[in-house]
Amino acid sequence: MRGQILIIDDEEGIRFSLRGILEDEGHEVIEAGSGEEGLELLGTDIPDMVFLDIWLPGMDGLEVLETIAGQYKGLPVIMISGHGTIETAVQALKKGAFDFIEKPLSLEKVVVATRNGLEFSRLRQENLALKTRINSEQPVSLTGESEAIRNLNDVISRVAPTESWVLITGENGTGKEIVARSIHNQSGRSDNPLVAVNCAAIPEELIESELFGHEKGAFTGAEKAQVGKFELADGGTLFLDEIGDMSLKTQAKILRILQEQAFEHVGGRKTITVDVRVIAATNKNLPHEIEAGNFREDLYYRLKVFPLELPPLRDRSGDIPLLIKDFEETLIQQHGFKPIAFTPEALEVLQHYPWPGNVRELKNFVERMFIMYAGDQVTPDRLPPEFQVAVPEKPTPVPTEPDAPAAEGGSFDALIADGPADLKQARADFEARFLEAKLKECDGNISQLAKAIGLERSSLYRKLKAYKIQID
């Protein structure tokens, strides 16, 4: 990766040596002989990174560093010094330096530090660009007018401006990432990155490297050094999604780092300090996981400074029309779809459906309806098979004589009172039909089905077996 690099050093020999090394690596180099001159160059053209001497005439390197850190957030600065001490290095890192190397300059150290700094700069720029795009395309608060959502948005507005860590719990698809983004955007860290890590998606053997970064050659396949998520989130927010899926071994390391806000790269020895706010999320019942020996109790209480529980969509069905309207507007804007209209009868059916995949399932459903019926009306008969039993038919009343008791079994109330087993069977029949329909949609793929409806694979297998549903 090539970049433009600014060297600020009053020694012409050092600038000459650095320029030679960097230009041999294909980088463009600009020079300044003093801190004041360096800041003037930064005011006209911002480079990709800076080499900065600590001992300078006039404005010293630490003063220049503070100015750069304040005005050019995310610009990597590598401090260089011929009179370096551990105390000076720590002071520079605390003021925002990316790295610290001593004179006489080692070719290898300069090359590695440059590569790491430019990679860090690239990742931060990508993260900020992604953050801008995501914030323009996706909601930053939960849609709804139900009491549960109003209360939740109110709590978010209270906790967001603080530095408190937050633990978000809720079923799959309830909007945990949206809540994390909303907290970050309403916080004092909103100008800095929100870095998300899906703990369930990273292989066990790579998660430490992803979180803490690694040095070149730290393990097989580590052909170059890599900056970790904790470093990228410095000054901002680290979102640990699906924290309940992290192994006990990694949990132990995470706990130490969360307490100390300091760590080393995998294969490295240098201690790196960061300032991050942590938001964690999980769809698991962590107290149950603790009892089962799958989650550390001390980590649970470290993360659970401020708990937030998201309600499932079935508990706020009144918000479904508003959510559908939001999804419609987004799809029309993003894909140019012709509008569709759900009839009141269709909306009633949708509000009675249990939505096991929650808001994510609803969003996917709306997109499917746009593909099928763009520019048209969606009536109940146009809904997929699993929705056809969502609203139970009203029982036909049995005629009776005035003041006479209702005929035995002749009213729905009597059926409820006398036949709970019938209701259980009806529920089971509905669930079996629902699972069969969803399995077809997923082309028999169990992993896709489990993700779509928000069930663990083991639970899903048990249900399919109980209902004698054939798996290809």
JOZI-V666554 format. One record per residue. N is the residue number from 1. RES is the residue in one letter. PHI is phi in radians with two decimals (none if undefined). OMEGA is omega in radians with two decimals (* if undefined). D_LAST is the distance of its C-alpha to the last C-alpha in Angstrom with 2 decimals. Layout:
n->{N,N}
res->{RES,RES}
phi->{PHI,PHI}
omega->{OMEGA,OMEGA}
d_last->{D_LAST,D_LAST}
//
This chain:
n->{1,2,3,4,5,6,7,8,9,10,11,12,13,14,15,16,17,18,19,20,21,22,23,24,25,26,27,28,29,30,31,32,33,34,35,36,37,38,39,40,41,42,43,44,45,46,47,48,49,50,51,52,53,54,55,56,57,58,59,60,61,62,63,64,65,66,67,68,69,70,71,72,73,74,75,76,77,78,79,80,81,82,83,84,85,86,87,88,89,90,91,92,93,94,95,96,97,98,99,100,101,102,103,104,105,106,107,108,109,110,111,112,113,114,115,116,117,118,119,120,121,122,123,124,125,126,127,128,129,130,131,132,133,134,135,136,137,138,139,140,141,142,143,144,145,146,147,148,149,150,151,152,153,154,155,156,157,158,159,160,161,162,163,164,165,166,167,168,169,170,171,172,173,174,175,176,177,178,179,180,181,182,183,184,185,186,187,188,189,190,191,192,193,194,195,196,197,198,199,200,201,202,203,204,205,206,207,208,209,210,211,212,213,214,215,216,217,218,219,220,221,222,223,224,225,226,227,228,229,230,231,232,233,234,235,236,237,238,239,240,241,242,243,244,245,246,247,248,249,250,251,252,253,254,255,256,257,258,259,260,261,262,263,264,265,266,267,268,269,270,271,272,273,274,275,276,277,278,279,280,281,282,283,284,285,286,287,288,289,290,291,292,293,294,295,296,297,298,299,300,301,302,303,304,305,306,307,308,309,310,311,312,313,314,315,316,317,318,319,320,321,322,323,324,325,326,327,328,329,330,331,332,333,334,335,336,337,338,339,340,341,342,343,344,345,346,347,348,349,350,351,352,353,354,355,356,357,358,359,360,361,362,363,364,365,366,367,368,369,370,371,372,373,374,375,376,377,378,379,380,381,382,383,384,385,386,387,388,389,390,391,392,393,394,395,396,397,398,399,400,401,402,403,404,405,406,407,408,409,410,411,412,413,414,415,416,417,418,419,420,421,422,423,424,425,426,427,428,429,430,431,432,433,434,435,436,437,438,439,440,441,442,443,444,445,446,447,448,449,450,451,452,453,454,455,456,457,458,459,460,461,462,463,464,465,466,467,468,469,470,471,472}
res->{M,R,G,Q,I,L,I,I,D,D,E,E,G,I,R,F,S,L,R,G,I,L,E,D,E,G,H,E,V,I,E,A,G,S,G,E,E,G,L,E,L,L,G,T,D,I,P,D,M,V,F,L,D,I,W,L,P,G,M,D,G,L,E,V,L,E,T,I,A,G,Q,Y,K,G,L,P,V,I,M,I,S,G,H,G,T,I,E,T,A,V,Q,A,L,K,K,G,A,F,D,F,I,E,K,P,L,S,L,E,K,V,V,V,A,T,R,N,G,L,E,F,S,R,L,R,Q,E,N,L,A,L,K,T,R,I,N,S,E,Q,P,V,S,L,T,G,E,S,E,A,I,R,N,L,N,D,V,I,S,R,V,A,P,T,E,S,W,V,L,I,T,G,E,N,G,T,G,K,E,I,V,A,R,S,I,H,N,Q,S,G,R,S,D,N,P,L,V,A,V,N,C,A,A,I,P,E,E,L,I,E,S,E,L,F,G,H,E,K,G,A,F,T,G,A,E,K,A,Q,V,G,K,F,E,L,A,D,G,G,T,L,F,L,D,E,I,G,D,M,S,L,K,T,Q,A,K,I,L,R,I,L,Q,E,Q,A,F,E,H,V,G,G,R,K,T,I,T,V,D,V,R,V,I,A,A,T,N,K,N,L,P,H,E,I,E,A,G,N,F,R,E,D,L,Y,Y,R,L,K,V,F,P,L,E,L,P,P,L,R,D,R,S,G,D,I,P,L,L,I,K,D,F,E,E,T,L,I,Q,Q,H,G,F,K,P,I,A,F,T,P,E,A,L,E,V,L,Q,H,Y,P,W,P,G,N,V,R,E,L,K,N,F,V,E,R,M,F,I,M,Y,A,G,D,Q,V,T,P,D,R,L,P,P,E,F,Q,V,A,V,P,E,K,P,T,P,V,P,T,E,P,D,A,P,A,A,E,G,G,S,F,D,A,L,I,A,D,G,P,A,D,L,K,Q,A,R,A,D,F,E,A,R,F,L,E,A,K,L,K,E,C,D,G,N,I,S,Q,L,A,K,A,I,G,L,E,R,S,S,L,Y,R,K,L,K,A,Y,K,I,Q,I,D}
phi->{none,-1.76,-2.75,-1.70,-2.21,-1.76,-1.87,-2.05,-2.77,-1.43,-1.60,-1.08,-1.13,-1.17,-1.07,-1.11,-1.12,-1.11,-1.01,-1.06,-1.09,-1.23,-1.20,-1.10,-1.51,1.63,-1.59,-1.59,-2.12,-2.16,-2.21,-2.51,-1.61,-2.64,-1.10,-1.10,-1.16,-1.09,-1.17,-1.14,-1.13,-1.12,-1.22,-1.87,-2.71,-1.46,-1.37,-1.50,-2.87,-2.34,-1.75,-2.30,-1.32,-1.31,-1.66,-2.26,-1.23,1.30,-1.25,-1.38,-1.07,-1.18,-1.15,-1.09,-1.04,-1.04,-1.13,-1.10,-1.09,-1.37,-1.72,-2.24,-1.03,1.55,-1.39,-1.20,-2.12,-1.82,-1.45,-2.24,-2.74,-1.61,-2.21,-1.28,-2.22,-1.04,-1.07,-1.12,-1.08,-1.09,-1.07,-1.14,-1.14,-1.15,-1.45,2.03,-1.15,-1.41,-2.74,-2.50,-2.27,-1.70,-1.46,-1.18,-1.25,-1.57,-0.94,-1.11,-1.12,-1.13,-1.10,-1.15,-1.09,-1.13,-1.07,-1.12,-1.12,-1.19,-1.11,-1.06,-1.08,-1.12,-1.14,-1.16,-1.12,-1.11,-1.12,-1.16,-1.13,-1.15,-1.06,-1.08,-1.17,-1.10,-1.14,-1.44,-1.79,-2.08,-1.17,-1.96,-2.61,-1.34,-1.36,2.63,-2.11,-1.18,-1.06,-1.06,-1.31,-1.06,-1.11,-1.13,-1.10,-1.17,-1.12,-1.04,-1.13,-1.45,-1.45,-0.99,-1.23,-1.47,-1.75,-1.10,-1.37,-2.23,-1.99,-1.75,-2.12,2.77,-1.14,-1.00,1.47,-1.51,1.85,-1.11,-1.19,-1.09,-1.13,-1.05,-1.14,-1.12,-1.08,-1.10,-1.18,-1.69,-1.73,-1.29,-1.74,-1.09,-1.37,-1.82,-1.20,-1.82,-1.86,-1.76,-2.23,-1.56,-1.13,-1.42,-1.62,-1.71,-0.99,-0.88,-1.30,-1.95,-1.15,-1.12,-1.10,-1.12,-1.38,-1.88,1.42,-2.57,-1.60,-1.04,1.40,-1.13,-2.74,-1.06,1.69,-1.44,-1.37,-2.59,-1.19,-2.42,-1.42,-1.57,-1.12,-1.06,-1.14,-1.10,-1.53,-0.95,1.50,-2.12,-2.18,-1.86,-1.79,-1.66,-1.49,0.95,-1.10,-1.20,-1.66,-1.41,-1.19,-1.07,-1.08,-1.22,-1.00,-1.10,-1.24,-1.04,-1.02,-1.09,-1.22,-1.12,-1.26,-1.71,0.95,-2.56,-2.84,-2.14,-1.06,-1.07,1.46,-1.95,-2.11,-1.32,-1.40,-1.97,-1.84,-2.37,-2.21,-2.23,-1.72,-1.84,-2.08,-2.02,-2.54,-2.76,-1.73,-1.67,-1.49,-1.12,-1.01,-1.17,-1.14,-1.15,-1.07,-1.40,1.42,-1.75,-2.50,-1.31,-1.16,-1.16,-1.20,-1.00,-1.32,-1.22,-1.39,-1.48,-1.30,-2.35,-1.45,-2.29,-1.95,-1.60,-1.33,-1.21,-1.09,-1.12,-1.57,-2.45,-1.08,-1.13,-1.47,-1.03,-1.03,-1.19,-1.10,-1.06,-1.07,-1.06,-1.13,-1.05,-1.08,-1.13,-1.15,-1.11,-1.20,-1.39,-2.04,1.21,-1.10,-1.28,-1.07,-2.13,-2.31,-1.49,-1.22,-0.96,-1.15,-1.17,-1.11,-1.10,-1.06,-1.11,-1.31,-1.65,-1.33,-1.32,0.82,-1.07,-1.59,1.03,-1.10,-1.08,-1.13,-1.09,-1.06,-1.11,-1.10,-1.07,-1.09,-1.12,-1.15,-1.10,-1.11,-1.39,-2.30,-0.96,1.36,-2.28,-1.61,-1.91,-1.79,-0.94,-1.25,-1.63,-1.33,-1.04,-0.95,-1.13,-1.57,-1.17,-1.89,-1.16,-1.91,-1.15,-1.16,-1.27,-1.17,-1.36,-1.13,-1.59,-1.04,-2.36,-1.24,-0.96,1.09,-1.55,-1.14,-1.11,-1.09,-1.01,1.27,-1.61,-2.31,-1.16,-1.07,-1.15,-1.09,-1.14,-1.20,-1.74,-2.35,-1.03,-1.11,-1.10,-1.16,-1.09,-1.16,-1.08,-1.12,-1.10,-1.07,-1.10,-1.11,-1.10,-1.11,-1.09,-1.14,-1.07,-1.14,-1.18,-1.11,-1.11,-1.03,-1.59,0.93,1.35,-1.46,-1.15,-1.08,-1.13,-1.11,-1.04,-1.19,-1.14,-1.82,1.32,-2.01,-1.15,-1.00,-1.10,-1.13,-1.12,-1.03,-1.10,-1.15,-1.07,-1.19,-1.09,-1.56,0.95,-1.55,-1.22,-1.94,-1.18}
omega->{-3.12,3.14,3.07,-3.03,3.11,3.07,3.08,-3.11,-3.11,3.14,-3.10,-3.13,3.12,3.14,-3.13,-3.12,-3.13,3.13,-3.13,-3.14,-3.04,3.13,3.05,3.11,3.07,-3.11,3.02,-3.03,2.96,-3.00,3.00,-3.09,3.13,3.12,-3.13,3.13,3.12,3.13,3.09,3.10,3.12,-3.14,-3.12,-3.08,-3.09,3.14,3.12,3.06,-3.05,2.87,-3.00,3.09,3.14,-3.06,-3.11,3.04,-3.12,-3.13,-3.07,-3.02,-3.13,3.07,3.11,3.13,3.14,3.13,-3.14,-3.12,-3.13,-3.03,-3.08,-3.06,3.09,3.11,-3.09,3.11,3.10,-3.11,3.09,-3.11,3.06,-3.12,-3.03,2.99,3.11,-3.13,3.13,-3.14,3.14,3.13,3.14,-3.14,3.11,-3.14,3.03,3.11,3.11,-3.11,-3.10,3.09,-3.06,2.96,-0.06,-3.03,3.08,3.13,-3.09,-3.12,3.13,-3.11,-3.12,-3.13,3.12,-3.13,3.13,-3.13,3.14,3.09,3.10,3.14,-3.14,-3.11,3.12,3.12,3.10,-3.13,3.13,3.10,3.12,3.12,3.13,-3.12,-3.12,-3.12,3.13,-3.05,-3.01,3.14,3.11,3.00,-3.11,3.14,3.06,3.10,3.10,-3.13,-3.13,-3.11,3.08,3.12,-3.12,3.12,3.10,3.13,3.12,-3.13,3.13,-3.06,-3.04,-3.09,3.14,3.06,-3.08,3.04,-3.03,3.04,-3.11,3.09,3.14,-3.14,3.05,3.04,-3.11,3.07,-3.10,3.13,3.09,3.12,3.12,3.14,3.13,3.11,-3.14,-3.07,3.12,-3.10,3.08,3.14,-2.99,3.11,3.13,-2.99,2.83,-3.09,-3.10,3.09,3.04,-3.03,-3.12,-3.03,-3.09,3.11,-3.10,-3.06,-3.10,-2.99,3.11,3.11,-3.14,-3.07,-2.98,-3.07,3.13,3.07,3.08,3.11,-3.11,3.10,-3.13,-3.13,3.11,-3.05,3.07,3.13,-3.13,3.08,-3.11,-3.09,3.13,3.12,-3.12,-3.10,-3.09,-3.10,-3.11,-3.05,3.04,-3.14,3.12,-3.11,-3.13,-3.11,-3.13,-3.14,-3.13,-3.11,3.13,3.13,3.14,3.10,-3.13,-3.14,3.12,-3.10,-3.14,-3.10,3.11,-3.14,-3.02,-3.06,3.13,-3.08,3.04,2.98,3.00,-3.10,-3.13,-3.13,-3.09,3.11,-3.13,3.12,-3.14,3.05,-3.12,2.94,-3.08,2.95,3.14,-3.14,3.09,3.03,-3.11,3.04,-3.01,3.05,3.08,3.11,3.09,3.12,-3.13,3.13,-3.09,-3.10,-3.10,-3.14,-3.12,3.09,3.12,-3.10,3.05,-3.13,-3.02,3.03,3.11,-3.11,3.05,3.11,-3.11,-3.13,3.04,-3.09,-3.13,3.12,3.08,-3.04,3.10,3.13,-3.04,3.11,3.14,3.11,3.12,3.13,3.10,-3.12,3.11,-3.10,3.13,-3.12,3.10,-3.12,-3.04,-2.99,3.12,3.11,2.96,-3.09,2.98,-3.12,3.04,3.11,3.10,3.14,3.11,3.11,3.11,3.10,-3.10,-3.13,3.09,-3.13,-3.03,3.11,3.13,3.10,3.05,-3.01,3.12,3.12,3.12,3.13,3.12,3.11,-3.13,3.12,3.13,3.13,3.07,-3.14,-3.07,-2.93,3.14,3.13,-3.06,3.07,3.03,3.12,-3.11,-3.10,3.11,3.12,3.13,-3.04,-3.07,-3.14,-3.00,3.14,-3.06,3.12,-3.12,3.09,3.12,-3.12,3.09,-3.11,3.10,-3.14,3.09,3.06,3.09,3.12,3.12,3.11,3.12,3.11,-3.10,-3.13,-3.02,3.08,-3.12,3.11,3.13,3.14,3.12,-3.08,-2.99,-3.00,3.10,3.12,3.11,3.14,3.10,3.14,3.13,3.12,3.13,3.13,3.14,-3.10,3.13,3.13,3.14,-3.12,3.11,-3.12,-3.12,3.11,3.08,-3.14,-3.11,3.12,3.09,-3.11,-3.06,-3.13,3.12,-3.13,3.14,3.13,-3.08,-3.06,3.04,3.11,2.99,-3.12,-3.11,3.11,-3.13,3.11,-3.13,3.14,-3.14,3.13,-3.12,-3.13,3.12,3.10,-3.08,3.07,-3.13,*}
d_last->{47.41,50.93,52.87,56.32,58.01,61.20,63.52,66.08,68.63,72.41,72.64,72.70,71.82,68.59,67.61,68.40,66.31,63.31,63.57,63.56,60.44,58.52,59.60,58.64,55.11,55.22,56.00,58.62,61.28,63.81,66.53,68.70,71.64,71.60,69.39,71.12,70.56,66.89,66.30,68.17,65.83,62.80,64.27,64.13,61.00,58.25,57.01,53.63,55.23,58.66,60.56,63.26,66.21,67.16,70.90,72.19,75.64,75.87,72.50,70.70,67.09,65.82,67.38,65.79,62.42,62.71,63.53,60.59,58.16,59.49,59.65,56.87,53.93,51.32,53.70,53.48,56.94,57.67,60.95,63.26,66.35,68.88,69.90,66.53,66.19,63.20,64.68,64.98,61.43,60.05,62.23,60.96,57.28,57.93,59.54,56.44,56.79,53.60,55.11,58.47,59.91,63.39,66.06,66.67,63.42,60.98,59.27,55.94,56.13,57.01,54.17,51.54,52.92,52.97,49.39,48.20,50.36,49.19,45.52,46.21,48.03,45.22,42.57,44.82,45.47,41.77,41.14,43.97,42.83,39.29,40.81,42.97,40.11,37.85,40.79,41.54,38.00,36.68,38.29,40.35,40.47,38.24,38.57,39.63,42.64,41.37,43.50,40.78,40.52,44.29,44.86,42.26,43.79,47.21,46.24,44.76,48.06,49.93,48.02,47.40,51.05,51.26,50.16,48.15,44.69,41.94,38.77,36.34,33.74,31.24,27.62,25.44,26.59,29.99,32.03,33.07,33.65,35.76,37.86,38.38,39.48,41.75,43.42,44.01,45.40,47.82,49.00,51.87,49.40,47.99,49.80,47.97,44.29,41.36,39.06,35.49,33.43,29.78,29.95,26.18,25.55,28.13,27.44,29.62,31.77,32.64,33.24,36.90,37.55,36.05,38.13,41.35,41.42,42.26,45.01,44.72,43.74,42.67,39.50,37.76,36.90,39.45,41.42,43.21,44.09,41.99,43.04,40.89,39.80,42.60,45.19,43.77,43.95,47.57,49.59,46.53,43.45,40.53,37.36,35.13,31.83,29.32,32.15,30.43,27.93,30.84,31.48,34.58,36.24,36.04,37.05,40.24,41.16,40.38,42.64,45.57,45.25,44.96,48.11,50.11,48.74,49.31,47.23,47.22,44.97,42.73,45.16,48.06,51.12,52.44,51.89,50.63,51.40,49.61,49.97,46.64,45.62,42.27,39.79,36.71,33.65,30.77,28.24,28.73,31.40,33.61,35.94,33.03,31.90,35.53,35.64,32.50,34.23,31.87,34.42,38.14,40.42,43.12,40.80,39.60,43.22,44.11,41.51,42.11,45.49,44.54,41.31,39.64,36.87,35.01,34.24,30.77,30.78,30.56,33.95,35.58,34.17,37.61,36.96,34.02,36.34,38.07,34.90,33.68,37.11,36.95,33.57,34.89,38.02,36.18,33.83,36.84,38.83,36.23,34.64,37.32,35.13,37.11,37.41,35.38,36.63,34.79,36.75,38.05,35.82,32.69,33.93,34.45,30.83,29.73,32.18,30.71,27.09,26.25,24.91,22.84,22.68,26.46,28.55,26.00,23.60,26.66,27.65,24.33,24.49,28.08,27.25,24.60,27.29,29.77,27.61,27.13,30.63,33.09,36.62,35.66,35.38,32.27,32.64,30.51,29.02,27.77,25.77,21.94,20.61,20.28,24.03,25.19,25.67,27.16,30.73,31.45,33.69,37.24,38.31,41.00,44.17,45.81,49.49,51.90,55.64,57.39,57.46,55.40,52.33,48.97,47.50,45.26,41.75,43.13,42.52,39.60,41.68,42.11,38.38,37.85,40.74,39.89,36.14,34.27,31.63,30.99,30.48,28.03,26.02,26.23,24.99,22.03,21.23,21.55,19.37,16.50,16.94,17.29,14.09,12.11,14.17,13.88,10.09,10.50,13.37,11.62,9.12,6.23,8.52,9.61,12.94,13.82,13.19,15.34,17.96,18.10,18.85,20.77,19.13,18.92,15.51,16.77,17.88,14.71,12.71,15.60,15.54,11.91,12.76,16.11,15.01,12.52,9.80,6.47,3.82,0.00}
//
